[in-house]
């Protein structure tokens, strides 16, 4: 019997190409202008990567209100592959204060380059091009920094007391910026807190930054911290500053506090009895060990793979050669191609290789009522099939017994898998992570319920992969992938994590099965890591992995 961990290591080349290194990208813009000359823009930068000729959103910065020269605090972390040309697109948008999506946003300009160009130059500055590739006065600068050696993150929680009051009719609106002092005497923004309105004793939200970003791995590197009073016109008032090091900040571990006097140098010179402009307190300094996907897999985490197949009438009569479900004697249909391409990768991460498989949108025997979550082997007590070959056989066997019907509802099957994933939460171990592969030929009809189900599932150890089969218009499906802002439930609750990947099969009709599998599974390792690291769940004991290797034949 083959060892799951050996298989995992062997197939990792398809699951996720060997990554040369991780790179952090910092972004700043200059001279950006809005259509409305009377007001300043509220800029946000979207990072997109090109895959098979299409641009997909990777991440976005925070929105900085009323600013024409924004320096963004949010970092982009990307994998750098030396052997690949990785095309990037940076888009600057003016995001209105009442809506964080892009539909109502003004496009302020974009810049395209390759990751290799940024990495080789370390600092790349280019004009932001507007529609029609016309260059204005605005520009964007991207700085690359390798995440080498230490992938740990540090969680910091700051507060302050008795800050100077800079406002006439109310109290100051303070926020804190932390800068890392570089070897060349330049300073690099590490983090900017949120603004606490009308408060001289603010408690800012805790935040996480990589140790590499904070101090480049040098605990004695000087950190410059500045407290500002936020103003709506973007001209923030200086309250005071102090210097520290990561070594000094580590004094706030294990329940202790570290305090600094916040000093305004001008006041110190001018005012005879000047003491300080307030006290800044570090209440928490906690180091989080960041574990990798392989750490979890080799620690014993199993990938529980579930398949859901669309049996709605829009697929066409399976007896007709034009049907998407037609079983050709020599050529597998698109459902089978997608199923095998993705399934053969996932099965290497599941020790028993038993996969639950469900159908939706069909009338099923014996009473032929419509079901949206029936076992395709018609055994509701045990819907599992033995290996990918067993899935293929169950699919072929069930087709003649079904009446294809509708509508295309996928919320029930997401809820069914989420129920299993929610039981895993109670173990508080990295034992099982659930992947649901949904194969469908059309736009779903229960979008509101599906959004609700995905938002709920984003809190669970679970990812959803949707492959669109056939030539339908899948444009509405992209919203589930979080490419147009943050996916929200009908009640407005945002997803905790981006757990959905949508890919139209037609983009890979002439590509290898490995190309399809790599595209739809590319985000899964990071989704697994994000879930467990976010819950501070460590991989199961590595000694279990070592012993299983020893016992393997």
VEXDREN-2710 file (C-alpha; in Angstrom, 1 decimal):
% VEXDREN-2710
k/r/px/py/pz
1/UNK/0.0/0.0/0.0
2/UNK/1.4/3.4/-1.0
3/UNK/2.2/5.9/1.7
4/UNK/0.1/9.1/1.5
5/UNK/3.0/11.3/2.5
6/UNK/5.3/9.8/-0.2
7/UNK/2.4/10.4/-2.8
8/UNK/1.9/13.9/-1.6
9/UNK/5.5/14.8/-2.0
10/UNK/5.6/13.2/-5.5
11/UNK/2.5/15.0/-6.8
12/UNK/3.4/18.4/-5.2
13/UNK/5.0/19.3/-8.5
14/UNK/1.6/19.5/-10.1
15/UNK/-0.2/20.7/-7.0
16/UNK/2.1/23.7/-6.5
17/UNK/5.2/24.2/-8.6
18/UNK/8.4/24.5/-6.5
19/UNK/8.5/28.1/-5.3
20/UNK/11.9/29.8/-5.4
21/UNK/10.9/32.3/-2.7
22/UNK/8.2/34.4/-1.3
23/UNK/8.3/38.2/-2.1
24/UNK/6.6/41.1/-0.3
25/UNK/5.5/44.0/-2.5
26/UNK/5.0/47.5/-1.1
27/UNK/3.1/50.0/-3.1
28/UNK/3.0/53.8/-3.1
29/UNK/1.5/56.3/-5.7
30/UNK/2.2/59.9/-6.5
31/UNK/0.1/62.7/-8.0
32/UNK/-3.1/60.7/-8.5
33/UNK/-6.1/62.9/-9.3
34/UNK/-9.9/62.3/-9.3
35/UNK/-12.4/63.2/-12.0
36/UNK/-13.8/65.6/-9.4
37/UNK/-11.2/68.4/-9.2
38/UNK/-12.8/69.8/-6.1
39/UNK/-12.0/66.8/-3.9
40/UNK/-9.1/64.4/-3.4
41/UNK/-9.5/60.7/-4.2
42/UNK/-9.8/57.8/-1.8
43/UNK/-7.3/55.5/-3.4
44/UNK/-7.0/51.7/-3.3
45/UNK/-4.6/49.6/-5.3
46/UNK/-5.7/46.2/-6.7
47/UNK/-3.1/43.6/-7.6
48/UNK/-4.0/41.2/-10.4
49/UNK/-2.0/38.3/-11.9
50/UNK/-2.4/36.9/-15.4
51/UNK/-3.3/33.3/-15.9
52/UNK/-4.1/31.7/-19.3
53/UNK/-4.7/35.2/-20.8
54/UNK/-7.1/36.4/-18.1
55/UNK/-6.5/38.8/-15.2
56/UNK/-7.4/37.5/-11.7
57/UNK/-7.5/39.7/-8.5
58/UNK/-4.9/38.5/-6.0
59/UNK/-5.3/41.1/-3.3
60/UNK/-5.9/44.8/-2.6
61/UNK/-4.5/47.5/-0.3
62/UNK/-6.5/49.4/2.3
63/UNK/-8.4/52.5/1.2
64/UNK/-6.6/55.8/2.2
65/UNK/-9.1/58.6/2.5
66/UNK/-8.5/62.0/0.8
67/UNK/-5.0/61.4/-0.4
68/UNK/-3.1/62.1/-3.7
69/UNK/0.2/60.6/-2.6
70/UNK/-0.7/57.4/-0.8
71/UNK/1.8/55.1/0.8
72/UNK/-0.1/51.9/1.5
73/UNK/0.5/49.9/4.7
74/UNK/-0.9/46.7/3.3
75/UNK/1.7/44.4/1.7
76/UNK/1.2/42.0/-1.1
77/UNK/2.9/38.6/-0.5
78/UNK/3.4/36.6/-3.7
79/UNK/5.3/33.4/-4.7
80/UNK/8.2/34.1/-7.1
81/UNK/8.9/31.4/-9.7
82/UNK/12.2/32.0/-11.5
83/UNK/11.2/29.7/-14.4
84/UNK/7.9/31.5/-15.1
85/UNK/7.0/34.9/-16.6
86/UNK/4.5/36.2/-13.9
87/UNK/2.6/39.1/-15.3
88/UNK/1.2/41.6/-12.8
89/UNK/-1.2/44.4/-13.1
90/UNK/-1.6/47.2/-10.5
91/UNK/-4.8/49.1/-10.7
92/UNK/-5.5/52.3/-8.7
93/UNK/-9.2/53.0/-8.0
94/UNK/-11.0/55.8/-6.2
95/UNK/-13.2/53.9/-3.7
96/UNK/-16.2/55.8/-2.4
97/UNK/-16.6/55.8/1.3
98/UNK/-19.9/54.0/1.2
99/UNK/-18.9/51.2/-1.1
100/UNK/-15.8/49.1/-1.2
101/UNK/-16.6/47.4/-4.5
102/UNK/-15.2/48.3/-7.9
103/UNK/-18.5/48.8/-9.7
104/UNK/-19.0/52.3/-8.4
105/UNK/-15.3/53.2/-8.2
106/UNK/-13.4/55.5/-10.6
107/UNK/-10.4/53.9/-12.4
108/UNK/-7.4/56.2/-11.7
109/UNK/-4.8/54.3/-13.7
110/UNK/-3.0/51.0/-14.1
111/UNK/0.5/49.6/-14.6
112/UNK/1.6/46.3/-16.0
113/UNK/4.9/44.6/-15.5
114/UNK/6.4/41.2/-14.6
115/UNK/7.3/40.1/-11.1
116/UNK/10.8/39.4/-12.5
117/UNK/11.2/43.1/-13.4
118/UNK/10.3/44.2/-9.8
119/UNK/12.5/41.6/-8.2
120/UNK/15.5/42.4/-10.4
121/UNK/15.2/46.2/-9.9
122/UNK/14.1/45.9/-6.2
123/UNK/12.2/49.3/-6.8
124/UNK/10.1/49.9/-9.9
125/UNK/8.5/53.2/-10.7
126/UNK/6.2/53.7/-13.7
127/UNK/3.4/56.0/-14.9
128/UNK/-0.1/55.0/-14.2
129/UNK/-1.9/54.6/-17.5
130/UNK/-5.5/55.5/-17.9
131/UNK/-8.0/54.0/-20.4
132/UNK/-6.5/54.1/-23.8
133/UNK/-3.0/53.8/-22.4
134/UNK/-2.6/57.5/-21.9
135/UNK/-0.1/58.6/-19.3
136/UNK/-0.9/61.4/-16.9
137/UNK/1.2/62.9/-14.1
138/UNK/0.5/60.1/-11.7
139/UNK/2.9/57.3/-11.0
140/UNK/3.2/54.1/-9.0
141/UNK/6.2/52.7/-7.1
142/UNK/6.5/49.0/-6.2
143/UNK/9.3/47.8/-3.8
144/UNK/10.1/44.1/-3.6
145/UNK/11.6/42.4/-0.6
146/UNK/12.4/38.7/-0.3
147/UNK/10.9/36.8/2.6
148/UNK/14.0/34.8/3.5
149/UNK/14.5/32.5/6.3
150/UNK/12.0/33.7/8.9
151/UNK/8.3/33.5/7.9
152/UNK/7.1/34.1/11.5
153/UNK/4.7/36.8/12.2
154/UNK/4.5/39.1/15.3
155/UNK/1.2/40.3/16.7
156/UNK/1.3/43.8/18.3
157/UNK/-1.3/45.7/20.3
158/UNK/-0.8/49.4/21.1
159/UNK/-2.7/51.9/23.1
160/UNK/-1.9/55.5/24.3
161/UNK/-2.9/57.8/27.1
162/UNK/-2.9/61.6/27.6
163/UNK/-2.1/62.4/24.0
164/UNK/-1.9/66.1/23.0
165/UNK/-5.2/67.6/21.8
166/UNK/-4.8/69.1/18.4
167/UNK/-8.5/69.9/17.6
168/UNK/-10.3/73.0/18.7
169/UNK/-13.9/71.7/18.9
170/UNK/-13.2/68.1/19.7
171/UNK/-10.4/65.8/20.9
172/UNK/-7.6/64.4/18.6
173/UNK/-8.3/61.6/16.2
174/UNK/-5.0/59.6/16.6
175/UNK/-3.4/56.9/14.5
176/UNK/0.0/55.3/14.8
177/UNK/2.6/54.6/12.0
178/UNK/5.6/52.3/12.4
179/UNK/8.6/52.7/10.1
180/UNK/11.6/50.4/9.8
181/UNK/14.9/52.3/9.4
182/UNK/16.9/50.7/6.5
183/UNK/20.7/50.4/6.1
184/UNK/20.7/53.2/3.5
185/UNK/19.2/55.6/6.0
186/UNK/15.8/55.5/4.3
187/UNK/12.7/54.5/6.2
188/UNK/10.0/52.0/5.2
189/UNK/6.4/52.1/6.4
190/UNK/5.6/48.8/8.2
191/UNK/2.1/49.4/9.5
192/UNK/-0.5/52.1/9.9
193/UNK/-3.2/51.6/12.5
194/UNK/-6.8/52.6/12.1
195/UNK/-7.9/56.1/13.3
196/UNK/-9.6/56.2/16.7
197/UNK/-11.9/59.2/16.6
198/UNK/-12.2/61.9/19.3
199/UNK/-10.0/60.1/21.9
200/UNK/-6.8/61.1/23.7
201/UNK/-6.5/57.6/25.2
202/UNK/-6.9/55.4/22.2
203/UNK/-6.6/51.6/22.1
204/UNK/-5.8/50.5/18.5
205/UNK/-6.7/47.1/17.1
206/UNK/-4.0/44.5/17.3
207/UNK/-2.3/43.6/14.1
208/UNK/0.2/41.1/12.6
209/UNK/3.3/41.8/10.5
210/UNK/6.0/39.5/9.4
211/UNK/9.2/39.6/11.4
212/UNK/11.0/40.1/8.1
213/UNK/8.8/43.2/7.3
214/UNK/9.2/44.6/10.8
215/UNK/13.0/44.4/11.2
216/UNK/14.5/42.4/8.3
217/UNK/15.3/39.7/10.9
218/UNK/17.5/42.1/12.9
219/UNK/16.1/42.5/16.4
220/UNK/18.3/45.6/17.0
221/UNK/17.2/47.5/13.9
222/UNK/15.7/50.9/14.8
223/UNK/12.0/51.4/14.5
224/UNK/10.5/54.9/14.3
225/UNK/6.9/55.3/15.5
226/UNK/4.9/58.4/14.9
227/UNK/1.5/59.4/16.3
228/UNK/-0.7/61.6/14.1
229/UNK/-4.0/63.5/14.6
230/UNK/-6.1/62.6/11.5
231/UNK/-7.7/65.4/9.5
232/UNK/-10.3/64.8/6.8
233/UNK/-8.4/67.0/4.4
234/UNK/-5.4/64.7/4.4
235/UNK/-3.1/67.2/6.2
236/UNK/-2.7/65.2/9.4
237/UNK/-1.2/67.0/12.5
238/UNK/2.0/65.6/14.1
239/UNK/1.5/64.7/17.8
240/UNK/4.8/63.0/18.6
241/UNK/7.3/60.2/18.0
242/UNK/9.5/57.7/19.7
243/UNK/12.1/55.1/18.7
244/UNK/12.3/51.4/19.6
245/UNK/13.6/48.0/18.4
246/UNK/11.9/44.6/18.0
247/UNK/14.2/43.4/20.9
248/UNK/12.7/46.1/23.1
249/UNK/9.1/45.3/22.0
250/UNK/9.6/41.7/22.9
251/UNK/9.5/42.9/26.5
252/UNK/5.7/43.0/26.1
253/UNK/5.5/39.2/25.9
254/UNK/3.9/37.1/28.6
255/UNK/1.5/39.7/29.9
256/UNK/4.0/42.5/30.4
257/UNK/3.8/46.0/29.0
258/UNK/6.4/48.3/27.4
259/UNK/5.9/52.1/27.4
260/UNK/7.4/55.1/25.6
261/UNK/7.1/58.8/25.9
262/UNK/5.7/60.3/22.8
263/UNK/7.9/63.4/22.0
264/UNK/7.3/66.4/19.8
265/UNK/10.9/67.7/19.2
266/UNK/9.7/71.3/18.5
267/UNK/7.8/71.4/21.8
268/UNK/10.8/70.0/23.6
269/UNK/13.0/73.0/22.3
270/UNK/10.3/75.7/22.7
271/UNK/8.5/74.8/25.9
272/UNK/10.5/75.0/29.2
273/UNK/8.4/72.6/31.3
274/UNK/7.6/70.2/28.4
275/UNK/7.6/66.5/29.4
276/UNK/5.9/64.7/26.6
277/UNK/2.9/64.6/24.2
278/UNK/1.5/61.5/25.7
279/UNK/2.5/57.9/26.6
280/UNK/2.3/55.0/24.0
281/UNK/1.9/51.5/25.5
282/UNK/2.6/48.2/23.9
283/UNK/0.2/45.8/25.6
284/UNK/0.9/42.6/23.6
285/UNK/3.8/41.2/21.6
286/UNK/3.2/37.7/20.5
287/UNK/5.2/35.7/17.9
288/UNK/3.2/33.4/15.7
289/UNK/5.1/30.5/14.0
290/UNK/3.9/30.3/10.4
291/UNK/3.6/26.7/9.2
292/UNK/3.6/25.6/5.6
293/UNK/1.1/23.5/3.6
294/UNK/3.6/20.6/3.7
295/UNK/3.9/21.0/7.5
296/UNK/0.2/20.3/7.8
297/UNK/0.1/17.5/5.2
298/UNK/3.2/15.8/6.7
299/UNK/1.8/16.3/10.1
300/UNK/-1.2/14.1/9.2
301/UNK/-3.8/16.5/7.9
302/UNK/-6.1/14.7/5.4
303/UNK/-7.8/16.3/2.4
304/UNK/-11.4/15.2/2.4
305/UNK/-12.5/15.5/-1.3
306/UNK/-16.2/15.7/-2.2
307/UNK/-17.7/16.0/-5.7
308/UNK/-21.0/17.5/-6.7
309/UNK/-22.3/17.1/-10.3
310/UNK/-24.9/19.2/-12.1
311/UNK/-27.7/17.0/-13.5
312/UNK/-30.0/19.9/-14.7
313/UNK/-31.9/19.6/-18.0
314/UNK/-29.8/22.4/-19.6
315/UNK/-27.0/19.8/-20.0
316/UNK/-29.1/18.0/-22.6
317/UNK/-30.3/14.5/-22.9
318/UNK/-27.4/12.2/-22.0
319/UNK/-28.4/9.9/-24.9
320/UNK/-27.8/12.7/-27.4
321/UNK/-24.3/13.2/-28.6
322/UNK/-24.7/17.0/-28.1
323/UNK/-25.3/16.6/-24.4
324/UNK/-22.6/17.6/-22.0
325/UNK/-23.3/14.3/-20.2
326/UNK/-23.0/12.1/-23.3
327/UNK/-20.9/9.1/-22.6
328/UNK/-18.7/8.7/-25.7
329/UNK/-17.1/5.2/-26.0
330/UNK/-13.7/6.7/-26.8
331/UNK/-13.7/10.3/-25.6
332/UNK/-14.5/11.4/-22.0
333/UNK/-16.9/14.4/-21.7
334/UNK/-16.0/17.6/-20.0
335/UNK/-17.5/16.5/-16.7
336/UNK/-15.2/13.5/-16.7
337/UNK/-12.2/15.4/-17.8
338/UNK/-12.5/18.0/-15.1
339/UNK/-13.4/15.4/-12.4
340/UNK/-10.3/13.2/-13.2
341/UNK/-7.9/16.1/-13.6
342/UNK/-8.7/17.5/-10.2
343/UNK/-9.6/14.3/-8.4
344/UNK/-6.3/12.5/-9.3
345/UNK/-4.4/15.2/-7.4
346/UNK/-6.6/15.4/-4.4
347/UNK/-6.7/11.6/-3.9
348/UNK/-3.0/11.5/-3.0
349/UNK/-3.8/13.6/0.1
350/UNK/-6.6/11.2/1.3
351/UNK/-5.4/8.0/2.9
352/UNK/-8.6/5.9/2.5
353/UNK/-9.3/7.3/-1.0
354/UNK/-13.1/7.1/-0.4
355/UNK/-14.9/10.1/-1.9
356/UNK/-18.5/11.2/-1.3
357/UNK/-20.2/12.1/-4.6
358/UNK/-23.5/14.0/-4.9
359/UNK/-25.7/15.2/-7.7
360/UNK/-28.1/18.1/-7.9
361/UNK/-30.9/19.3/-10.1
362/UNK/-32.4/15.9/-11.1
363/UNK/-35.4/13.9/-10.4
364/UNK/-34.3/10.7/-8.7
365/UNK/-35.8/7.2/-8.3
366/UNK/-38.0/5.8/-6.9
367/UNK/-40.5/8.6/-6.6
368/UNK/-38.6/11.0/-9.0
369/UNK/-38.7/14.1/-6.8
370/UNK/-36.2/16.8/-7.5
371/UNK/-33.1/16.7/-5.3
372/UNK/-30.1/19.0/-4.9
373/UNK/-27.9/16.8/-2.8
374/UNK/-28.5/13.1/-3.6
375/UNK/-25.8/10.4/-3.5
376/UNK/-25.1/9.3/-7.1
377/UNK/-24.6/5.7/-5.9
378/UNK/-28.2/6.1/-4.4
379/UNK/-26.8/5.0/-1.0
380/UNK/-27.6/8.0/1.3
381/UNK/-26.0/6.3/4.3
382/UNK/-22.7/5.8/2.4
383/UNK/-22.3/8.1/-0.5
384/UNK/-18.6/7.3/-0.9
385/UNK/-17.0/5.9/-4.0
386/UNK/-13.7/4.0/-4.0
387/UNK/-11.1/6.1/-5.7
388/UNK/-11.5/8.3/-8.8
389/UNK/-12.3/5.2/-10.9
390/UNK/-15.2/4.5/-8.5
391/UNK/-16.5/8.0/-8.9
392/UNK/-16.4/7.7/-12.7
393/UNK/-18.2/4.3/-12.6
394/UNK/-20.9/5.7/-10.3
395/UNK/-21.4/8.7/-12.5
396/UNK/-21.8/6.5/-15.6
397/UNK/-24.1/4.1/-13.8
398/UNK/-26.5/6.7/-12.4
399/UNK/-27.1/8.7/-15.7
400/UNK/-29.6/6.3/-17.2
401/UNK/-31.7/6.3/-13.9
402/UNK/-32.1/10.0/-13.6
403/UNK/-34.4/12.6/-15.1
404/UNK/-32.4/15.7/-15.7
405/UNK/-34.5/18.7/-14.4
406/UNK/-33.6/21.8/-12.4
407/UNK/-33.1/24.5/-11.1
408/UNK/-29.3/24.9/-10.5
409/UNK/-29.1/25.2/-6.7
410/UNK/-25.7/24.6/-5.1
411/UNK/-26.3/26.0/-1.6
412/UNK/-27.7/22.7/-0.3
413/UNK/-24.5/20.8/-1.2
414/UNK/-22.2/23.5/0.2
415/UNK/-24.3/23.3/3.5
416/UNK/-24.0/19.5/3.5
417/UNK/-20.2/19.6/3.3
418/UNK/-20.0/22.5/5.7
419/UNK/-21.8/20.4/8.3
420/UNK/-19.1/17.8/8.1
421/UNK/-16.4/20.6/8.3
422/UNK/-18.1/22.2/11.3
423/UNK/-17.7/18.9/13.2
424/UNK/-13.9/19.1/12.6
425/UNK/-13.7/22.4/14.4
426/UNK/-14.4/20.7/17.7
427/UNK/-11.2/18.6/17.5
428/UNK/-9.1/21.8/17.4
429/UNK/-6.5/19.8/15.4
430/UNK/-5.3/20.0/11.8
431/UNK/-6.8/16.6/11.0
432/UNK/-9.2/17.1/8.1
433/UNK/-9.6/19.9/5.5
434/UNK/-12.5/19.7/3.1
435/UNK/-12.5/20.4/-0.6
436/UNK/-15.8/20.5/-2.5
437/UNK/-15.5/20.3/-6.3
438/UNK/-18.7/21.5/-8.0
439/UNK/-19.1/20.8/-11.7
440/UNK/-21.9/22.8/-13.3
441/UNK/-23.0/23.8/-16.8
442/UNK/-24.8/27.1/-15.9
443/UNK/-25.3/30.1/-13.8
444/UNK/-26.7/29.1/-10.4
445/UNK/-30.2/30.1/-9.5
446/UNK/-29.9/30.3/-5.7
447/UNK/-27.2/33.0/-5.6
448/UNK/-28.4/34.6/-2.4
449/UNK/-28.5/31.3/-0.5
450/UNK/-25.1/30.3/-2.0
451/UNK/-23.5/33.6/-0.9
452/UNK/-24.9/32.9/2.6
453/UNK/-23.5/29.4/2.6
454/UNK/-20.1/30.5/1.4
455/UNK/-19.8/33.2/4.0
456/UNK/-20.6/30.6/6.7
457/UNK/-18.2/28.1/5.2
458/UNK/-15.4/30.6/5.2
459/UNK/-15.1/30.1/9.0
460/UNK/-14.6/26.4/8.5
461/UNK/-11.7/24.2/7.3
462/UNK/-13.1/24.1/3.8
463/UNK/-12.6/25.3/0.2
464/UNK/-15.0/25.3/-2.8
465/UNK/-13.8/24.8/-6.4
466/UNK/-16.4/25.4/-9.1
467/UNK/-15.6/24.3/-12.7
468/UNK/-18.0/25.7/-15.3
469/UNK/-18.6/23.1/-18.0
470/UNK/-19.9/24.1/-21.5
471/UNK/-20.3/27.5/-23.2
472/UNK/-22.8/29.3/-20.8
473/UNK/-22.2/32.9/-19.7
474/UNK/-20.4/32.5/-16.4
475/UNK/-19.8/36.2/-15.7
476/UNK/-22.0/36.2/-12.6
477/UNK/-20.0/33.3/-11.1
478/UNK/-16.9/35.4/-10.9
479/UNK/-18.4/37.3/-7.9
480/UNK/-18.2/34.1/-5.9
481/UNK/-14.5/34.1/-6.5
482/UNK/-14.1/37.5/-4.7
483/UNK/-12.7/39.1/-7.9
484/UNK/-15.1/42.1/-7.7
485/UNK/-14.4/43.1/-4.1
486/UNK/-15.2/41.1/-1.0
487/UNK/-18.0/38.5/-1.3
488/UNK/-20.8/39.3/1.2
489/UNK/-23.9/37.5/2.4
490/UNK/-27.3/39.1/1.5
491/UNK/-27.2/40.5/5.1
492/UNK/-23.9/42.2/4.3
493/UNK/-21.6/39.9/6.3
494/UNK/-18.2/39.5/4.5
495/UNK/-16.4/36.3/4.0
496/UNK/-13.7/35.6/6.6
497/UNK/-11.4/34.0/4.0
498/UNK/-11.6/33.8/0.2
499/UNK/-12.4/30.1/-0.2
500/UNK/-13.9/29.9/-3.7
501/UNK/-12.1/29.3/-6.9
502/UNK/-14.1/29.5/-10.2
503/UNK/-12.7/28.3/-13.5
504/UNK/-14.5/27.9/-16.9
505/UNK/-13.4/24.5/-18.3
506/UNK/-13.4/26.0/-21.9
507/UNK/-10.3/27.9/-21.0
508/UNK/-8.5/24.6/-20.7
509/UNK/-10.1/22.6/-23.5
510/UNK/-6.8/22.3/-25.4
511/UNK/-4.5/22.3/-22.3
512/UNK/-3.2/19.3/-20.4
513/UNK/-5.2/17.9/-17.4
514/UNK/-2.3/19.1/-15.2
515/UNK/-2.8/22.7/-16.4
516/UNK/-6.5/22.6/-15.3
517/UNK/-5.6/20.9/-12.0
518/UNK/-2.8/23.5/-11.3
519/UNK/-5.2/26.4/-12.0
520/UNK/-8.1/25.2/-9.8
521/UNK/-6.0/23.9/-7.0
522/UNK/-3.4/26.7/-6.9
523/UNK/-5.1/28.6/-4.1
524/UNK/-5.8/25.5/-1.9
525/UNK/-2.4/25.3/-0.1
526/UNK/-2.6/28.9/1.0
527/UNK/-6.3/28.5/2.0
528/UNK/-5.3/25.5/4.2
529/UNK/-2.4/27.5/5.7
530/UNK/-4.5/30.6/6.2
531/UNK/-7.2/28.7/8.0
532/UNK/-5.0/26.8/10.5
533/UNK/-2.6/29.6/11.1
534/UNK/-5.5/32.0/11.6
535/UNK/-6.8/29.7/14.3
536/UNK/-3.3/29.2/15.7
537/UNK/-3.7/25.5/15.1
538/UNK/-0.3/23.8/14.8
539/UNK/0.4/20.8/12.6
540/UNK/-0.1/17.5/14.4
541/UNK/3.0/16.0/15.9
542/UNK/5.7/15.6/13.2
543/UNK/6.9/12.4/14.9
544/UNK/3.6/10.8/13.7
545/UNK/4.7/11.6/10.2
546/UNK/8.2/10.1/10.8
547/UNK/6.8/7.0/12.3
548/UNK/4.3/6.5/9.4
549/UNK/7.2/6.7/7.0
550/UNK/9.1/4.1/8.9
551/UNK/6.2/1.7/9.0
552/UNK/5.4/2.1/5.3
553/UNK/6.4/-0.9/3.2
END
